[in-house]
Amino acid sequence: MRRRYDRLLGDVAELVAILAGRVAALEAEVERLRAEREAPGSGRRSDG
């Protein structure tokens, strides 16, 4: 039974690491899009 839980904990840890990587990538994309939107000459105004 212990091995089963150890394996499940390992699986959860792997999924958490994958999810954290995806969240970091999305945060970077949001920052890039915000900077693009607020850049001078972008043709868009910031609603702030």
C-alpha positions, 0 to 999 in steps of 0.5 A: 500500500505504501508504494501505491501512495508513493507513486501517486504522490510522485504523479501529483508532484509531476502534474503540479510541476507541469501546471506551474510551468504552464502558469508561468508561461501564461503569466509571461504571455499576459505581460507581453500582451499588456506591454504590446497594448500599452506601447506607444503607436499601438493604435489602442488606448489603455482603459486602465 
